[in-house]
Amino acid sequence: MPPLAYVLVGSLALAALLTIRWVPRRSDSLGRRRPFPRISVGLCVAIAIGCAVPLWTHARLEARLEGAAGKIVGEPVRVHCQTSGQAFLDVGAELGWVRWGPDGVPEHSTLIKRGPCADLSAWLRSSKRDPSSDEVVAVHVLTHEAMHMSGIKNEAHAECAAMQRDAAMAVALGASPAQGAELARRYWLETYPQMPSEYVRGCGAGSEYDEGLPNPPWADETTG
């Protein structure tokens, strides 16, 4: 459970405790009415609300990402956006990962690092007409991890399969088909050539991992 959730529960519990303690002591021994601890209870409730808003926003983002990734994978998946506490303790360079079981089968669950999740959130709130490079990469990271969740273990294969589905992922997240195609095209031209060697092989028109899907990001390079 995220740290904010503990603070929220603790604040509500303290507010309830203050209220419960006040009820049998509403009057003193002389019958004088004791005031309700409005300030203390109000402060606890305010803290709880302050924690609930980012928790709700975080859960809503994860739900949107899960819905889109599930469409690409073809079955329900879970997407967890890294929290600030998890990011503080994280020393890994990867932008997302999927855990594989001892039987070699991937879990239908992925963790997306805090940076890409923030970029996904920003892109979802935007017009999606002119995404930043970070936002383009963030959408692709989600697609790449979806490919792992679908069972592709090899990084170069997952990368190429993801690029052929980036446009579909963008559309599933709310972009228009034209916006999705442009986002996929930008990743292919701007980011993919800079990827480590283990990611950059066997991809492109007629290559090993070309699935022949409609409108791949390299489509313009193969038309007359």
N, C-alpha and C positions, 0 to 999 in steps of 0.2 A: 504494500500500500504506500502511495506517495507520502512524503512528509506533510504536505499540505492537508492530506486527508486526516492524518492524526491530529493536526491542529484544529481542524474543523470539528471532528468528533469530540475532542477535549473541550473546546469552547462551548459547544452545545451541552455537553455533560455538566460543565461548571455552571452554566446558566440554569439548567434544570435543578442542580443541587441547591443553588442560592434561592431559587423559587420554592423548592420543597422545604427548605429550612425556615423560610419566612412564613409559610402558611400556618403552622401551629403557634407561631409567635407574633401574630398580627397585633396583639395587644399585650401590654406589660401587666405586671401584677396589680397596678392601680386602674386597669381598664383603659389606659390611654393607647390609642392606635399607633402602631409603628409603621413608618412609611415603607413602601415596597422598594427594594434595592434597585431602583431603575437604572442608575448609572452603571453599576457593576454588571447587571444582566444585559443592559443595552450594549455595553462594551463587548461582552462575550458574543452576543448575537452579531454585532458589526464585524468582529474578527471572523466569525463563521461564514458570513456572507462574503467577506473579502477572500476567503479561501475557496468558497464554492464556485465563484465566477471563473477563475482560471482552471479549476478542475473540470467544470462543465465544458469550457471551451476546448480543453485538451481531449476530453472524451468525444466531443462532437467531431473534432478533426480526425481522430482515430477511426470513428465510425465511417466518415466519408472515404478515407483511404482504404478501409477494409472493403467497402462496397465496390469501389473501382477495381481494386486488386482482385477481388473475388470474381468479377466479370472476366478479367483477363485469364485467370487461372482456370476458371470453369467450375469452381466450388468455393464454399465459404472459407475464408482465411482470417487470421488475426494480424493486425498491424499495431505495434506498440511504438509510440514516439518517446524517445528517451527524455526523461525528466532532467531538471537542472541538477538535482542531487546525483543522479546516475552519470551525467556528463562530467561533473566535478571529479568523480572517481575513475573516469574512463581514460585510458591511455592508448587505445587502439586508433589506427589511422583509417580504418574502413568506415564507409558512410552508412552501411547497413549490413546485416547478416541474418542468415537462416541457420538454425541448428539442425544437424543431421543425427538421426538416431543410430544406435549400434548396428541396426539392420541395414544401414545405408539409405533409409527412406527419410526424406526431409520432413520436418514439422510444417504444418500449414500455419506457421506463425513467423513473423519477422520483426526485428527491431530496426527502426530507422533512427539514425543519430539526431541529436537536437538541432544541429545546423540545417540539414536537409528538411527536417520537419518544419522548422521556422520558415524556410524558403517555400515549402509547399503551402503553408498557411497563407503567406503573403501572395503567392500566385493565385490561390483560390479566391482571395478577396479582390483581386485585380480584374481588369477588363480582359486579360489574357491576350491582348493584341501585341504587346511588345515585352515579353518576359526577359528578365535579366539572365545572364549566363548561369548564375547560381540556381535560378528557378528552373531553367531547362534541365540542368543536371539533377535537381531534386526530383522532378517528375520521372526522369530516367532511372534514378536509384530505386524508386518504388517499382518500376517495371522490371528492373534487373532482379530484385529480390523476389518478385512474383514468379519469374522464370525459375529461380531456385526452388521456390515452393511447389512449382509444377513438376519438379523432379530432375531438372538439368543441373548437373554437378560441375561440369567443366566451365571455367570462368569465361573463356573465349566464346563458347557456345551460348552461354547465358547472356553475354553481352550482345551478341549478334541477334539472338532471338528477341531480346528486349528492344533493340533498335527497330525491329520490324513490327513492334507493337506499341511503341511510344505514342504514336498518333492515336491509337485506340484508347490507350490509358488516359491521354489528355482529354479526349472526348468523354470518356466515362467520368472524368472529374469535372466536366462542365464546359470544356472548350468546344468551339465549332469545329467541323471537320477540317476547314482550311487552317484554323489556328493549330490544330493538332498536327497536321501535316508539316506546317512550318516549324513547329517545335522539334519534331523528329528530324527534320532536315538539318536544323541548326546543330543538334547534337552530333549527327553524322559528320558534318563538315568541320565543326569547331572543336568539339571535345574528344571524339573518338580517336582522331589521329594522335592525340597527346597521351592516350592511355598507356599503361605499362605493357610490355611485350606479351605477357601472358593473356592479355585481353584482346590484343589486336592481331588476329589471324583468322583466316577462313571465313571472312565476311565480305559481302559485296555481291554484285550481280553475277550469278552463275557460280558462286563460290560454294565451298563445302557446307556452310550453314545457311545458305540462301534457301528459304522455304517456299519461294514463289508466291508469297502472299501479295494481295493487291496493294499497290501504292507504297512500296518500301521507300525508305528515305533516299535511296540512290536511283529512284525511278527516272529522274530527269537526265541521268547520265547514260541511260540505256535506250532513250528514245531518239528517233532520227532528228 
